[in-house]
Amino acid sequence: MATFEYDLRYVQTGVGELKDYLLSKELFWPVTLAADAGQPPYPKLTPGNLLLSLARMQAQSSGASQASALAQVEGDLNVVVTKWRVKWEEKVSWEFTSRLRQWVNYLKDFGQEPAIQGAYYPNEVRLRVQMELLRQAVPISAENAAALDAADGRVRAKLKSGDFIWGEELAAGFPESVYWFLYGKL
């Protein structure tokens, strides 16, 4: 899982490119940032990826310097989002629909090949986490809410409850009451 510093670099870079991204016609914007050796490549810039990185940072933040860096980057993000609120909301809504489609496709694949696709759940559930973060940022349409409820029903029917499936250092940032889908496997 990503470290605090990895996510901090991503969010700082993303905030710096956010205005151009929001004014573009792209949903997935390549960030001008290369990962250090041994780290995974940085994801494309989207509201969901920014919010996921921030949530991981909040969960991992320890000490005054990390708390200060987190507060600074959250403040910088809020300035841009406030200035470009309508564009932000448009991108959030667009991404939610895209992530929902990806999630439903994964669940369909799981239904066809549960033994194979179940192994991918700890990675694929990132889509569901992003949707949760996106809908906390901007209300979703009734149609998307109904589709998400239907998908959640399929997950609940197949989820074997258990321990938090991402690193324990993140568990405090993703409480089971909200992120129930991170507490078990298909």
C-alpha positions in Angstrom: 0.0 0.0 0.0 1.1 3.6 -0.6 3.1 5.5 2.0 2.2 8.9 3.4 5.0 10.5 1.4 3.9 8.7 -1.8 0.4 10.0 -1.5 1.6 13.5 -0.4 3.7 13.9 -3.6 0.7 12.7 -5.7 -1.8 15.1 -4.1 0.6 18.1 -4.2 1.3 17.5 -7.9 -2.4 16.9 -8.6 -3.5 20.1 -6.8 -0.9 21.9 -8.9 -2.5 20.5 -12.1 -6.1 20.5 -10.9 -7.3 23.7 -12.6 -6.0 22.6 -16.1 -7.5 19.1 -15.5 -10.9 20.5 -14.4 -11.1 22.7 -17.5 -10.1 19.9 -19.8 -12.4 17.4 -21.5 -10.5 14.5 -20.0 -11.6 12.3 -17.1 -8.2 10.5 -16.6 -5.4 13.1 -16.6 -1.8 12.0 -16.7 0.2 13.6 -13.8 3.6 14.9 -14.4 5.2 12.9 -11.6 7.4 9.8 -11.8 7.4 7.3 -8.9 10.6 6.5 -7.1 12.2 3.1 -7.9 10.3 0.3 -6.3 7.1 2.2 -6.1 4.1 1.7 -8.3 3.4 4.3 -11.0 1.2 7.2 -9.9 -2.4 6.9 -11.0 -4.0 9.3 -13.4 -5.4 12.5 -11.9 -9.1 12.2 -11.0 -11.1 13.5 -8.0 -11.5 9.9 -6.8 -7.7 9.3 -6.9 -7.1 12.6 -5.1 -9.7 11.7 -2.4 -8.4 8.2 -2.0 -4.8 9.5 -1.5 -6.1 12.0 1.1 -8.0 9.4 2.9 -4.9 7.1 3.1 -2.9 10.1 4.3 -5.4 10.9 7.0 -5.3 7.2 8.2 -1.5 7.1 8.2 -0.8 10.6 9.5 1.4 10.6 12.6 3.4 13.4 14.2 3.3 17.1 13.8 5.1 17.3 10.4 2.8 14.9 8.7 -0.3 16.6 10.3 1.0 20.0 9.0 1.7 18.6 5.5 -1.8 17.1 5.4 -3.5 20.3 6.5 -1.5 22.3 3.9 -2.4 20.0 1.0 -6.1 19.8 2.1 -6.2 23.5 2.3 -4.6 23.9 -1.1 -7.1 21.4 -2.6 -10.1 23.2 -1.0 -9.0 26.5 -2.5 -9.0 25.1 -6.1 -12.2 23.1 -5.5 -14.0 26.2 -4.2 -12.8 28.3 -7.1 -13.8 25.7 -9.7 -16.8 24.1 -7.8 -19.0 23.5 -10.8 -16.2 21.9 -12.9 -15.2 19.8 -9.8 -18.8 18.6 -9.4 -19.0 17.7 -13.1 -15.8 15.6 -12.9 -16.9 13.9 -9.7 -20.2 12.9 -11.2 -18.5 11.7 -14.4 -16.0 9.7 -12.5 -18.6 8.2 -10.2 -20.5 6.9 -13.3 -17.2 5.5 -14.8 -16.2 3.8 -11.5 -19.6 2.4 -11.1 -19.5 0.9 -14.6 -16.0 -0.6 -13.8 -17.3 -2.0 -10.5 -20.4 -3.6 -12.0 -18.2 -5.2 -14.8 -15.9 -6.6 -12.1 -18.8 -8.1 -10.2 -20.2 -9.6 -13.5 -16.8 -11.2 -14.1 -16.8 -12.4 -10.5 -20.2 -14.0 -11.1 -18.8 -15.9 -14.1 -15.4 -16.9 -12.6 -15.6 -16.6 -8.8 -12.5 -18.6 -8.1 -10.3 -16.4 -10.4 -11.9 -13.0 -9.9 -12.2 -13.4 -6.1 -8.5 -13.2 -5.9 -8.6 -9.7 -7.4 -11.1 -8.3 -4.9 -8.6 -6.6 -2.6 -7.4 -4.5 -5.5 -10.7 -4.1 -7.4 -12.6 -2.9 -4.2 -10.6 0.3 -4.6 -13.3 1.3 -7.1 -16.0 0.9 -4.4 -13.9 3.0 -2.0 -13.5 5.7 -4.6 -17.3 5.7 -5.2 -17.9 6.1 -1.5 -15.5 9.1 -1.3 -16.9 10.6 -4.4 -20.5 10.4 -3.2 -19.4 12.0 0.1 -18.0 14.9 -2.0 -21.0 15.4 -4.3 -24.5 13.9 -4.2 -25.1 11.2 -6.8 -28.1 10.8 -9.1 -31.0 8.6 -8.1 -30.1 6.3 -11.1 -26.5 5.9 -9.9 -27.7 5.4 -6.3 -30.0 2.6 -7.4 -27.3 0.9 -9.4 -24.9 1.2 -6.5 -27.5 -0.3 -4.1 -28.0 -3.2 -6.5 -24.2 -3.8 -6.8 -23.9 -3.6 -3.0 -26.6 -6.2 -2.6 -24.6 -8.6 -4.8 -21.4 -7.9 -2.8 -23.2 -8.4 0.5 -24.6 -11.7 -0.7 -21.1 -13.0 -1.5 -18.9 -11.2 1.1 -17.3 -13.4 3.7 -16.8 -11.0 6.6 -13.4 -10.8 8.1 -10.5 -8.6 8.8 -9.6 -5.4 7.1 -8.2 -6.4 3.7 -5.8 -3.4 3.2 -2.8 -2.8 5.5 -3.6 -2.4 9.1 -2.1 1.1 9.1 -5.1 2.2 7.0 -7.9 0.5 9.1 -8.5 3.5 11.3 -9.2 5.7 8.2 -11.8 3.3 6.8 -14.3 2.4 9.5 -16.3 -0.8 9.0 -19.6 1.1 9.5 -19.0 3.0 6.2 -16.5 0.8 4.3 -18.0 -2.6 5.2 -16.8 -3.9 1.8 -13.1 -3.6 3.0 -13.8 -6.1 5.9 -13.9 -9.4 4.1 -13.4 -11.1 0.8 -15.6 -12.5 -1.9 
